[in-house]
Amino acid sequence: MAETKEKSETDEKPKPRVRPIVRLGIFLISHSFLVSVVCCSAGVLALFLLPVLAKNTYISENALMPGSASPMLSNQHISNGNRLVKDLTGSKLKSSETGIESQRIIAQYMLDLGAEVSFHKFHPQLNQFHPLHFFSTPDSGIMQENYSCSSYGINTVGIIRAPRSDGKEAIILVTPYNTLKSGLGEALSVGIAYSVFSLLTQVTWLAKDIIWLVADSRYGEYEAVAVWLRDYQTPKFSSLSTINAEMCPDINNLYELNVNSIAGSKFSNSFRRAGTMAAALVLKVRDQSEQFEDTISIYAEASNGQMPNLDLINVVNYLAVHRQGLRVKVEKLWSLLNSSWLRNLGEIFESLGKVAKSLNPEWKFGIPATEYVEGIATLASSLYYQALGVPTGPHGAFRDYQVDAVTLEILPRFSSDKVRRNDILLRGGRLIEGVIRSVNNLLEKFHQSFFLYLLTSPSKFVSVGVYMIAFALLIVPLPMVAASLYVDASSLGNCSKSDNSTTSAITNTDERGITVRSWRWLNSAKLVFVVHLWGAIVSLLPYFICQIPDCSPTTSFMIWVLLSMLSLLALYSVLASPLSYAEASQEKEWAFVKSVTISSVFIGLGLMSVINFATAEIGALLMVPMCLLARPLKLDIRAGTLRSFSRIICNLVLGLIAFPPAAFFLLKGMLDDFGSLNAVDFWMWVESLWAWNSATYLFIGMVHLPCWVLCIHILLHTC
């Protein structure tokens, strides 16, 4: 009786309740296929909906107050700038003296205004890939070993000390100027800057120092600005001019002879500094003319997808459109503007917007089809240039030091008459004056508006809280599918051999055998680790290939491909060969490999989204479908169903498109022309990525390429 009572009490004991979060996880894992289809479809749809969900830009920082004051730039300042333009374009000097003479003219004009003037001499530095310095800038005290005494540049720097300032903040104005081969456009940009500079020497409201940098762009606009900025931010105990004087005495003597004619106590041979940089503007005037109206292009992308504070772009856009009547442009992928399927998609969204508005007038959903296509083209361009990780102008050098900066390129409706030239000087000068006046009002750095955003037009943007939804929907299925594959492979692997076994064999299974089977996934983890190790080796190979003297790009590319294939075969045969596994463990080995691969892709995409979201978004569009659909071709061929053949076709197409060189050539053909493709173009593109220390290069080599190799391994698995 006592035993029966104890047994009944044991049976009546309630079972422990499963938590709702655990139930939800089990449900999602068990329905991972449906969840994957729904989430991936929703992620792609959300990406195409971004132009519809874009918001109008607005000024977040009230202290900026753009356009609140009337412009003070007068015709007298314009005439001064026009006089400088004539002196720069009308000088008839020998080519060997033009650089020195043009810099002397600009310095003399600065001194006439009472500004502090100095010259900054620099030697060009080649961008070379070095794995130990990938995320760091070169040391300003280290110069090239094989430089020539004749290959040097001279930046002219003018500083206005603000009457209402303590010298702790400064605004930077940059005008690139090729002293050896300058056109009318560069001379006009210098003239606009000088007109504004002459005004700022007279005003009393200035609260931040003004630095005008005339960057010698004979070796590149970015290089001249980056070298000066590196010297400005890096404290040095011995100036670069002293080092140059010791190594190149002839250059120093020539330099001294030309600057001796500049009179004034405010000229200095030493490096001049002002306060902490609040913002920077790079001004350019293009020689090419527009047919209908004056326009201005804004370039904002810096290295690794960094963007300036959105308020700076909003101020420029507001003043250009509403005060100076300029048409503002941002970069577009022009090949998408003529896309018929995008236009049809835009018409569908436009119709849905009309239906939603008829149901509730407050629902503002849908935009005109034409505006949608332009928004997609601008959004794609913003994603592309941010993912590329290469600055779109000299402003990128400032963003490396957390200084908000943009490049403004004026495209005038050009004419050779004096009236049109004065009009460009006046409107461009007043635009720069308005931006400087707004930044001058700030009491602290830009912080109110967004730093993470995508542009769909000069006046519309998509914030990080909106565009992250598309990325999150794309990668959410990855951990669920990985868990589902692991559970299925473990259960099937344990039971695959038990159908014909006897009961005594099952009884003799001990705890050690169960433990061994539960750790079978380590073989797959070792394979995934080896392939990612190979990806790191492939990423480092260009550094050693570049050390080969007189090696052409074609030869370098062929060496890179050959060494990559040999290293993969060597690592795979030694460390991850399937011959090292037991035959019984091969039946569902591909499922373990796929599970671990998907987990590594999820981690890689998550980390990359923190560094450069655009790269992670494009990578997810290519990698997630390929990882989710990967399945041994042998199994699909055995099945012989319509679904299996469809999956074979999808796997082959995705395997081709997701291969990094194929994806590059496909994108380049869509942007340019398929007839101009060359195998060496991929090497040149990769070389530009590592030269600019783009994190996209590491992502391709250490995440994307290993993922593709593992998916191909799964497709070709023998089962």
C-alpha positions as MATLAB code, in Angstrom:
seq = 'MAETKEKSETDEKPKPRVRPIVRLGIFLISHSFLVSVVCCSAGVLALFLLPVLAKNTYISENALMPGSASPMLSNQHISNGNRLVKDLTGSKLKSSETGIESQRIIAQYMLDLGAEVSFHKFHPQLNQFHPLHFFSTPDSGIMQENYSCSSYGINTVGIIRAPRSDGKEAIILVTPYNTLKSGLGEALSVGIAYSVFSLLTQVTWLAKDIIWLVADSRYGEYEAVAVWLRDYQTPKFSSLSTINAEMCPDINNLYELNVNSIAGSKFSNSFRRAGTMAAALVLKVRDQSEQFEDTISIYAEASNGQMPNLDLINVVNYLAVHRQGLRVKVEKLWSLLNSSWLRNLGEIFESLGKVAKSLNPEWKFGIPATEYVEGIATLASSLYYQALGVPTGPHGAFRDYQVDAVTLEILPRFSSDKVRRNDILLRGGRLIEGVIRSVNNLLEKFHQSFFLYLLTSPSKFVSVGVYMIAFALLIVPLPMVAASLYVDASSLGNCSKSDNSTTSAITNTDERGITVRSWRWLNSAKLVFVVHLWGAIVSLLPYFICQIPDCSPTTSFMIWVLLSMLSLLALYSVLASPLSYAEASQEKEWAFVKSVTISSVFIGLGLMSVINFATAEIGALLMVPMCLLARPLKLDIRAGTLRSFSRIICNLVLGLIAFPPAAFFLLKGMLDDFGSLNAVDFWMWVESLWAWNSATYLFIGMVHLPCWVLCIHILLHTC';
ca = [
       0.000    0.000    0.000;
       2.804    2.394    0.907;
       4.528    1.775   -2.447;
       1.271    2.397   -4.333;
       0.725    5.671   -2.461;
       4.237    6.922   -3.227;
       3.781    6.023   -6.906;
       0.501    7.943   -7.115;
       2.091   11.003   -5.501;
       4.911   10.834   -8.016;
       2.450   10.645  -10.925;
       0.478   13.616   -9.607;
       3.605   15.816   -9.378;
       3.209   18.626  -11.960;
       5.663   18.823  -14.860;
       7.893   21.912  -15.021;
       6.426   24.611  -17.284;
       8.359   25.608  -20.365;
       9.001   29.328  -20.585;
       7.259   31.217  -23.408;
      10.582   32.389  -24.869;
      11.725   28.763  -25.085;
       8.464   27.751  -26.745;
       8.856   30.567  -29.250;
      12.433   29.510  -30.017;
      11.403   25.885  -30.528;
       8.532   26.957  -32.785;
      10.771   29.174  -34.941;
      13.465   26.503  -35.227;
      10.937   23.835  -36.189;
       9.482   26.153  -38.869;
      12.806   27.638  -39.975;
      12.066   27.188  -43.699;
       8.875   29.235  -43.546;
      10.526   31.847  -41.328;
      13.434   32.140  -43.781;
      11.170   32.681  -46.781;
       9.042   35.272  -44.991;
      11.961   37.203  -43.443;
      14.123   37.287  -46.586;
      11.191   38.396  -48.733;
      10.283   41.054  -46.188;
      13.923   42.211  -46.012;
      14.182   42.699  -49.780;
      10.783   44.418  -49.848;
      11.815   46.710  -46.985;
      14.931   47.676  -48.941;
      12.824   48.695  -51.952;
      10.462   50.588  -49.649;
      13.197   52.852  -48.280;
      12.606   55.692  -50.802;
       8.922   55.633  -49.832;
       9.772   55.752  -46.116;
      12.366   58.537  -46.521;
      11.802   61.715  -44.512;
      12.398   65.314  -45.457;
      15.599   66.748  -44.042;
      15.446   69.328  -41.289;
      17.821   71.348  -39.125;
      18.150   69.621  -35.756;
      20.542   72.113  -34.134;
      18.647   75.354  -33.487;
      21.866   77.315  -33.008;
      22.774   76.936  -36.685;
      20.024   79.340  -37.849;
      20.874   79.162  -41.578;
      19.813   82.189  -43.567;
      18.792   84.207  -40.506;
      21.256   87.000  -41.352;
      21.530   88.939  -44.581;
      24.656   88.165  -46.631;
      27.431   90.724  -46.251;
      29.489   89.744  -49.304;
      29.503   92.815  -51.545;
      30.591   93.655  -55.062;
      33.856   95.027  -53.675;
      34.782   91.605  -52.321;
      33.793   90.053  -55.641;
      36.023   92.448  -57.538;
      38.925   91.508  -55.252;
      38.337   87.840  -55.968;
      38.040   88.535  -59.690;
      41.345   90.364  -59.605;
      43.033   87.305  -58.050;
      41.496   85.056  -60.712;
      42.937   87.286  -63.444;
      46.375   87.248  -61.843;
      46.361   83.454  -61.594;
      45.084   82.808  -65.114;
      47.026   85.620  -66.775;
      50.503   84.896  -65.470;
      52.870   83.924  -68.295;
      55.613   82.034  -66.499;
      57.736   79.057  -67.352;
      56.339   75.717  -66.273;
      59.164   75.217  -63.785;
      58.349   78.490  -62.041;
      54.556   78.541  -62.273;
      54.050   76.574  -59.053;
      56.230   78.842  -56.941;
      54.908   82.028  -58.521;
      51.212   81.153  -58.162;
      51.729   80.289  -54.503;
      53.591   83.574  -54.019;
      50.683   85.500  -55.581;
      48.107   83.803  -53.336;
      50.275   84.362  -50.238;
      50.721   88.035  -51.129;
      46.947   88.491  -51.418;
      46.461   86.833  -48.034;
      49.068   89.088  -46.419;
      47.429   92.169  -47.901;
      44.331   91.261  -45.893;
      46.319   91.009  -42.659;
      46.128   87.223  -42.358;
      48.838   84.993  -40.936;
      50.476   83.141  -43.829;
      52.729   80.122  -43.958;
      53.834   77.532  -46.502;
      53.581   73.834  -45.874;
      55.991   71.735  -47.931;
      55.413   68.025  -48.319;
      56.565   65.036  -50.324;
      53.954   62.698  -51.833;
      53.500   59.357  -50.130;
      52.419   56.253  -52.003;
      49.463   54.317  -50.626;
      50.781   50.802  -50.084;
      49.116   47.885  -48.386;
      50.635   46.932  -45.059;
      48.806   44.428  -42.838;
      50.154   45.871  -39.574;
      49.086   49.447  -40.437;
      45.721   48.639  -41.990;
      43.538   50.687  -39.643;
      46.118   53.366  -38.828;
      47.384   56.362  -40.744;
      51.057   56.572  -41.759;
      53.477   58.305  -39.426;
      53.949   61.907  -40.483;
      57.634   61.776  -39.558;
      58.360   58.949  -42.005;
      58.948   59.991  -45.592;
      59.407   57.929  -48.697;
      62.810   56.372  -49.107;
      63.017   56.951  -52.856;
      61.767   60.517  -53.182;
      63.139   63.094  -55.556;
      64.156   66.578  -54.470;
      62.099   67.964  -57.350;
      58.923   66.090  -56.366;
      57.416   68.131  -53.603;
      54.275   70.181  -53.100;
      53.608   73.469  -51.361;
      50.356   74.196  -49.531;
      49.586   77.828  -48.821;
      47.875   78.414  -45.480;
      46.190   81.617  -44.326;
      44.731   82.072  -40.831;
      42.333   84.748  -39.566;
      42.217   85.093  -35.803;
      38.624   85.705  -34.720;
      38.100   88.898  -32.655;
      35.557   87.135  -30.402;
      37.514   83.922  -29.968;
      39.989   82.460  -27.515;
      41.659   80.516  -30.308;
      40.276   77.116  -29.325;
      38.078   76.474  -32.375;
      38.522   76.899  -36.107;
      36.636   76.470  -39.382;
      38.578   75.115  -42.352;
      38.094   76.215  -45.965;
      39.975   74.163  -48.567;
      40.455   74.979  -52.254;
      42.464   72.431  -54.267;
      44.724   74.155  -56.788;
      47.108   72.470  -59.201;
      49.989   74.923  -59.392;
      51.453   73.333  -62.519;
      48.309   72.662  -64.521;
      45.409   74.787  -63.356;
      42.272   75.665  -65.269;
      39.713   78.408  -64.986;
      37.601   76.297  -62.620;
      40.356   75.994  -60.013;
      41.141   79.696  -60.332;
      37.449   80.504  -59.759;
      37.361   78.332  -56.635;
      40.366   80.237  -55.276;
      38.648   83.512  -56.222;
      35.457   82.546  -54.356;
      37.438   81.556  -51.280;
      39.435   84.785  -51.401;
      36.240   86.873  -51.640;
      34.883   85.195  -48.506;
      38.296   85.401  -46.821;
      38.488   89.158  -47.461;
      35.022   89.598  -45.948;
      35.865   87.570  -42.829;
      38.875   89.773  -42.091;
      36.482   92.719  -41.615;
      33.528   91.286  -39.676;
      33.167   91.530  -35.913;
      30.818   88.577  -35.365;
      33.447   85.931  -36.050;
      33.834   83.624  -33.016;
      35.999   80.895  -34.572;
      39.332   81.171  -36.335;
      39.291   80.711  -40.096;
      41.929   78.609  -41.850;
      42.116   78.844  -45.628;
      44.137   75.998  -47.111;
      45.125   76.253  -50.778;
      46.035   72.610  -51.305;
      48.667   71.883  -53.941;
      46.858   69.152  -55.871;
      49.580   68.260  -58.357;
      49.950   64.905  -56.552;
      46.252   64.534  -55.812;
      43.706   66.582  -53.902;
      43.325   64.084  -51.083;
      47.068   63.646  -50.586;
      47.758   67.368  -50.130;
      44.950   67.789  -47.595;
      45.764   64.556  -45.732;
      49.455   65.415  -45.284;
      48.673   68.923  -43.987;
      45.965   67.589  -41.687;
      48.261   64.868  -40.343;
      50.924   67.463  -39.534;
      48.278   69.723  -37.977;
      46.959   67.010  -35.662;
      50.297   65.368  -34.848;
      52.664   67.204  -32.498;
      56.218   67.338  -33.853;
      59.438   68.495  -32.273;
      61.242   68.937  -35.590;
      59.431   70.422  -38.549;
      59.345   68.724  -41.910;
      60.805   71.819  -43.571;
      63.971   71.410  -41.505;
      64.317   67.811  -42.653;
      63.752   68.852  -46.255;
      66.336   71.610  -45.964;
      68.960   69.130  -44.797;
      68.188   66.673  -47.590;
      67.434   69.103  -50.420;
      69.383   72.342  -49.901;
      68.767   73.479  -53.472;
      65.004   73.328  -53.031;
      65.235   75.246  -49.786;
      67.299   77.994  -51.396;
      64.858   78.328  -54.284;
      62.007   78.442  -51.812;
      63.653   81.180  -49.747;
      64.433   83.264  -52.825;
      60.805   83.271  -53.902;
      59.325   84.117  -50.518;
      61.810   86.886  -49.749;
      59.729   89.245  -51.863;
      56.742   88.781  -49.531;
      56.854   91.573  -47.023;
      55.067   91.539  -43.703;
      55.673   90.374  -40.186;
      52.781   87.854  -40.301;
      54.587   85.511  -42.658;
      56.248   82.529  -40.993;
      58.277   79.538  -42.153;
      57.039   77.466  -39.207;
      53.884   75.384  -39.185;
      50.920   77.509  -38.072;
      47.956   76.150  -36.136;
      44.636   77.418  -34.842;
      42.062   75.746  -32.593;
      40.140   72.474  -32.723;
      38.401   72.018  -36.055;
      34.639   72.502  -35.864;
      33.916   71.787  -39.546;
      35.582   71.860  -42.949;
      34.407   72.820  -46.437;
      36.174   71.793  -49.630;
      35.250   74.088  -52.519;
      35.711   73.201  -56.181;
      34.465   74.690  -59.450;
      34.296   72.342  -62.394;
      35.418   73.538  -65.812;
      32.607   71.590  -67.443;
      29.489   73.724  -67.853;
      25.826   72.941  -67.309;
      23.323   73.683  -70.063;
      20.352   75.011  -68.131;
      21.147   76.249  -64.611;
      23.893   76.569  -62.044;
      24.166   73.448  -59.915;
      26.192   72.320  -56.942;
      27.115   68.716  -56.146;
      27.599   67.554  -52.562;
      30.075   64.754  -51.812;
      29.898   63.446  -48.258;
      31.160   59.826  -48.178;
      34.418   59.296  -46.294;
      36.497   56.190  -45.565;
      34.663   53.013  -44.484;
      31.231   54.529  -44.985;
      31.684   57.397  -42.534;
      29.375   60.361  -43.108;
      29.372   63.894  -41.724;
      26.601   65.039  -39.446;
      23.428   65.434  -41.462;
      22.957   68.992  -40.205;
      25.988   70.133  -42.224;
      24.468   68.790  -45.451;
      21.084   70.272  -44.523;
      22.589   73.726  -44.015;
      24.342   73.606  -47.392;
      21.194   72.357  -49.136;
      18.955   74.978  -47.513;
      21.225   77.917  -48.292;
      21.951   76.762  -51.839;
      18.306   76.218  -52.779;
      16.437   78.858  -50.787;
      19.025   81.641  -50.691;
      21.211   81.332  -53.803;
      18.848   79.568  -56.206;
      21.260   76.738  -56.988;
      20.125   73.249  -57.913;
      21.670   70.730  -55.517;
      22.697   67.306  -56.797;
      23.959   64.154  -55.141;
      25.426   61.128  -56.888;
      23.086   58.652  -58.628;
      23.518   55.331  -60.390;
      22.393   56.649  -63.754;
      21.927   53.178  -65.226;
      18.943   52.628  -62.899;
      17.054   55.696  -64.102;
      16.048   53.958  -67.342;
      15.041   50.702  -65.656;
      11.524   49.691  -66.707;
      10.948   47.250  -63.833;
      11.829   49.922  -61.281;
       9.375   52.277  -62.939;
       6.679   49.577  -62.789;
       7.478   48.979  -59.124;
       7.234   52.719  -58.495;
       3.828   52.807  -60.183;
       2.638   49.985  -57.929;
       3.750   51.876  -54.805;
       2.146   55.039  -56.178;
      -1.165   53.216  -56.667;
      -0.987   51.723  -53.174;
      -0.329   55.197  -51.818;
      -3.446   56.544  -53.504;
      -5.535   53.700  -52.104;
      -4.152   54.274  -48.600;
      -4.845   58.000  -48.855;
      -8.426   57.336  -49.948;
      -8.948   55.178  -46.874;
      -7.361   57.687  -44.515;
      -6.107   61.110  -45.693;
      -3.529   61.123  -42.892;
      -1.750   58.068  -44.293;
       1.090   59.534  -46.325;
       2.239   56.441  -48.145;
       3.502   56.369  -51.696;
       5.373   58.810  -53.910;
       5.259   59.494  -57.668;
       6.868   56.790  -59.785;
       9.462   59.191  -61.241;
      10.506   60.334  -57.782;
      10.690   56.699  -56.649;
      13.066   55.732  -59.472;
      15.318   58.727  -58.720;
      15.207   57.855  -55.029;
      16.269   54.260  -55.720;
      19.114   55.461  -57.981;
      20.341   57.881  -55.293;
      19.934   55.281  -52.532;
      21.887   52.701  -54.547;
      24.656   55.238  -55.147;
      24.789   56.112  -51.442;
      24.974   52.410  -50.538;
      27.630   51.740  -53.174;
      30.001   54.557  -52.224;
      29.618   53.903  -48.512;
      30.267   50.190  -49.057;
      33.276   50.931  -51.231;
      34.949   52.582  -48.242;
      36.902   55.039  -50.429;
      36.437   58.791  -49.845;
      34.659   60.642  -52.640;
      36.741   63.782  -52.138;
      39.391   65.525  -50.020;
      36.852   65.916  -47.212;
      37.471   62.263  -46.317;
      40.784   63.173  -44.711;
      38.957   65.313  -42.132;
      36.491   62.582  -41.223;
      39.393   60.342  -40.195;
      39.924   62.852  -37.357;
      36.199   63.051  -36.538;
      35.820   66.452  -38.202;
      32.590   66.957  -40.144;
      33.393   67.956  -43.717;
      31.859   67.935  -47.204;
      33.105   68.680  -50.702;
      31.071   71.231  -52.665;
      31.553   71.212  -56.425;
      29.929   74.043  -58.356;
      28.917   73.346  -61.941;
      28.191   76.761  -63.464;
      26.085   77.479  -66.504;
      29.326   78.654  -67.935;
      30.017   81.644  -70.113;
      33.181   83.566  -70.804;
      31.707   87.002  -70.160;
      32.519   88.990  -67.054;
      28.924   89.139  -65.832;
      28.604   85.365  -65.549;
      31.952   85.097  -63.778;
      30.946   87.716  -61.226;
      27.615   85.946  -60.720;
      29.372   82.662  -59.941;
      31.730   84.413  -57.533;
      28.832   86.175  -55.812;
      26.496   83.193  -55.414;
      29.257   80.765  -54.505;
      30.787   83.226  -52.053;
      27.492   83.955  -50.332;
      26.823   80.244  -49.995;
      30.190   79.707  -48.290;
      29.607   82.789  -46.134;
      26.233   81.453  -44.981;
      27.615   78.031  -44.092;
      30.543   79.531  -42.177;
      28.188   81.861  -40.334;
      25.955   78.955  -39.293;
      28.910   76.871  -38.067;
      30.237   79.966  -36.300;
      27.043   80.039  -34.202;
      27.673   76.588  -32.739;
      28.709   76.359  -29.113;
      29.739   72.698  -29.446;
      30.465   70.110  -32.121;
      27.778   68.748  -34.424;
      25.846   66.160  -32.451;
      22.100   66.774  -32.717;
      21.398   65.187  -36.084;
      22.249   61.786  -37.588;
      25.670   60.366  -38.388;
      24.260   57.108  -39.812;
      21.915   57.689  -42.743;
      21.334   57.079  -46.435;
      20.337   59.816  -48.873;
      17.525   59.358  -51.394;
      17.736   62.981  -52.590;
      19.443   66.175  -51.391;
      16.413   66.900  -49.217;
      15.380   63.371  -48.144;
      17.123   60.767  -46.008;
      16.619   57.369  -44.398;
      17.777   57.139  -40.792;
      19.549   54.216  -39.174;
      16.402   53.153  -37.331;
      14.635   52.547  -40.658;
      17.272   51.008  -42.909;
      18.465   48.582  -40.208;
      15.061   46.855  -40.430;
      15.843   45.515  -43.906;
      19.227   44.197  -42.775;
      17.805   42.661  -39.593;
      15.100   40.830  -41.561;
      17.730   39.379  -43.894;
      19.981   37.952  -41.171;
      17.337   36.907  -38.607;
      16.762   33.476  -40.238;
      20.454   32.549  -40.072;
      20.689   31.419  -36.404;
      17.318   29.641  -36.655;
      18.343   27.659  -39.733;
      21.716   26.866  -38.170;
      20.024   25.495  -35.033;
      17.505   23.530  -37.086;
      20.232   21.951  -39.215;
      22.229   21.001  -36.136;
      19.223   19.380  -34.440;
      18.217   17.449  -37.574;
      21.766   16.313  -38.329;
      22.340   15.179  -34.747;
      19.077   13.235  -34.517;
      19.372   11.650  -37.956;
      23.027   10.911  -37.442;
      22.337    9.083  -34.198;
      19.455    7.071  -35.631;
      20.671    6.446  -39.151;
      22.369    3.169  -38.300;
      19.846    1.966  -35.690;
      17.168    0.587  -38.008;
      18.930   -2.768  -38.572;
      20.626   -3.010  -35.199;
      19.499   -5.238  -32.350;
      18.096   -4.156  -29.040;
      21.199   -5.367  -27.268;
      23.362   -3.015  -29.343;
      21.245   -0.054  -28.278;
      21.427   -1.203  -24.672;
      25.224   -1.394  -24.817;
      25.497    2.261  -25.920;
      27.276    3.983  -23.091;
      27.535    7.603  -22.080;
      30.917    7.974  -23.756;
      29.441    7.058  -27.157;
      26.682    9.622  -26.796;
      29.226   12.276  -25.899;
      31.376   11.468  -28.943;
      28.376   11.750  -31.270;
      27.301   15.039  -29.726;
      30.696   16.579  -30.552;
      30.744   15.484  -34.190;
      30.153   19.088  -35.300;
      33.770   19.886  -34.330;
      34.948   18.291  -37.582;
      32.806   20.775  -39.501;
      33.968   23.617  -37.274;
      37.557   22.674  -38.086;
      36.790   22.805  -41.810;
      35.129   26.234  -41.490;
      38.067   27.499  -39.435;
      40.571   26.277  -42.027;
      38.696   27.985  -44.867;
      38.545   31.275  -42.940;
      42.251   30.914  -42.194;
      42.779   30.541  -45.918;
      40.752   33.722  -46.442;
      43.134   35.580  -44.143;
      46.097   34.227  -46.132;
      44.501   35.362  -49.403;
      44.007   38.833  -47.906;
      47.698   39.038  -46.967;
      49.112   37.734  -50.250;
      48.951   41.111  -52.098;
      51.373   42.606  -49.590;
      54.043   40.099  -50.611;
      53.137   40.257  -54.310;
      53.657   44.026  -54.272;
      57.247   43.452  -53.166;
      58.050   41.807  -56.528;
      59.886   44.412  -58.653;
      58.548   45.386  -62.098;
      55.434   43.236  -61.759;
      52.562   44.273  -64.043;
      48.938   44.210  -62.812;
      48.177   41.233  -65.073;
      51.093   39.244  -63.681;
      50.222   40.227  -60.098;
      46.639   39.114  -60.596;
      47.677   35.740  -62.038;
      50.164   35.174  -59.198;
      47.477   36.033  -56.662;
      44.985   33.577  -58.180;
      47.576   30.798  -58.451;
      48.861   31.183  -54.892;
      45.308   31.360  -53.542;
      44.351   28.086  -55.201;
      47.535   26.327  -54.114;
      47.189   27.501  -50.515;
      43.546   26.342  -50.412;
      44.443   22.886  -51.698;
      47.330   22.613  -49.258;
      45.327   23.639  -46.198;
      42.330   21.557  -47.188;
      44.332   18.394  -47.814;
      46.389   18.666  -44.629;
      43.919   19.988  -42.063;
      40.398   19.428  -43.341;
      40.404   16.483  -45.712;
      37.212   14.375  -45.577;
      39.423   11.242  -45.615;
      40.194   11.917  -41.966;
      36.561   11.316  -41.007;
      34.832    8.005  -40.561;
      32.483    6.904  -43.303;
      29.566    6.805  -40.892;
      29.999   10.478  -40.102;
      29.807   11.522  -43.770;
      26.082   10.931  -44.220;
      24.974   14.242  -42.658;
      28.343   15.937  -42.532;
      27.180   18.566  -45.022;
      24.420   19.631  -42.619;
      26.950   20.267  -39.855;
      29.144   22.200  -42.294;
      26.192   24.301  -43.393;
      25.143   24.943  -39.792;
      28.602   26.171  -38.772;
      28.980   28.166  -42.012;
      25.690   29.970  -41.446;
      26.739   30.739  -37.862;
      30.047   32.231  -39.031;
      28.269   34.286  -41.721;
      25.844   35.613  -39.105;
      28.743   36.686  -36.884;
      30.665   38.230  -39.786;
      27.682   40.221  -41.064;
      26.845   41.400  -37.552;
      30.379   42.654  -36.948;
      30.559   44.301  -40.377;
      27.278   46.135  -39.777;
      28.982   47.947  -36.901;
      31.975   48.955  -39.047;
      30.255   49.670  -42.363;
      26.540   49.007  -42.664;
      26.412   49.417  -46.449;
      28.970   46.638  -46.939;
      27.022   44.372  -44.577;
      23.754   45.106  -46.413;
      25.154   44.301  -49.851;
      26.960   41.264  -48.434;
      23.716   40.005  -46.871;
      21.880   40.337  -50.190;
      24.500   38.116  -51.842;
      25.391   35.678  -49.054;
      22.159   34.964  -47.165;
      20.209   33.384  -50.077;
      23.268   31.371  -51.086;
      23.785   30.043  -47.527;
      20.123   29.201  -46.972;
      19.674   27.357  -50.288;
      22.981   25.465  -50.279;
      22.370   21.713  -50.448;
      24.375   18.885  -52.068;
      23.583   18.678  -55.766;
      23.770   14.887  -55.548;
      20.750   14.758  -53.229;
      18.685   17.033  -55.452;
      19.564   15.008  -58.534;
      18.483   11.815  -56.756;
      15.166   13.394  -55.758;
      14.296   14.293  -59.351;
      11.399   16.581  -58.389;
      10.534   19.999  -59.764;
      11.432   21.580  -56.439;
      14.865   19.940  -56.390;
      15.653   20.991  -59.971;
      14.558   24.554  -59.180;
      16.886   24.527  -56.194;
      19.740   23.263  -58.393;
      19.247   26.167  -60.812;
      19.039   28.700  -57.969;
      22.185   27.306  -56.346;
      24.139   27.478  -59.599;
      22.997   31.034  -60.350;
      23.662   32.256  -56.802;
      27.022   30.491  -56.744;
      28.030   32.358  -59.888;
      26.694   35.777  -58.854;
      28.028   35.601  -55.279;
      31.593   34.829  -56.418;
      33.406   38.140  -55.633;
      35.051   38.637  -59.075;
      31.791   37.733  -60.844;
      29.816   40.132  -58.655;
      32.354   42.874  -59.409;
      32.206   42.344  -63.172;
      28.409   42.189  -63.107;
      28.182   45.466  -61.183;
      30.809   47.142  -63.355;
      29.012   46.008  -66.505;
      25.724   47.429  -65.246;
      27.339   50.744  -64.373;
      29.626   51.114  -67.403;
      29.594   48.661  -70.259;
      30.101   44.906  -70.497;
      32.281   45.387  -73.565;
      34.959   47.222  -71.590;
      35.478   44.508  -68.957;
      38.983   43.247  -68.297;
      40.228   40.617  -65.861;
      42.830   43.042  -64.527;
      40.073   45.463  -63.483;
      39.321   43.301  -60.443;
      42.944   43.455  -59.305;
      42.989   47.243  -59.751;
      39.762   47.545  -57.777;
      41.042   45.364  -54.938;
      44.304   47.307  -54.980;
      42.389   50.561  -54.502;
      40.510   49.038  -51.556;
      43.634   48.030  -49.647;
      45.428   51.267  -50.599;
      42.622   53.223  -48.910;
      42.499   50.826  -45.916;
      38.902   49.950  -46.710;
      37.323   47.470  -44.317;
      35.397   46.108  -47.316;
      38.634   44.489  -48.456;
      38.893   42.506  -45.224;
      35.208   41.596  -45.403;
      35.583   40.193  -48.921;
      38.732   38.257  -48.073;
      37.835   36.932  -44.623;
      34.029   36.600  -44.683;
      32.561   36.666  -48.184;
      35.126   34.543  -50.038;
      35.333   31.789  -47.335;
      31.531   31.672  -47.236;
      31.412   31.146  -51.010;
      34.025   28.380  -50.853;
      32.123   26.589  -48.074;
      28.850   26.811  -49.998;
      30.559   25.325  -53.064;
      31.931   22.580  -50.777;
      28.366   21.823  -49.661;
      27.064   21.760  -53.242;
      29.770   19.297  -54.312;
      29.497   17.126  -51.206;
      29.492   13.364  -51.922;
      26.988   12.492  -49.145;
];
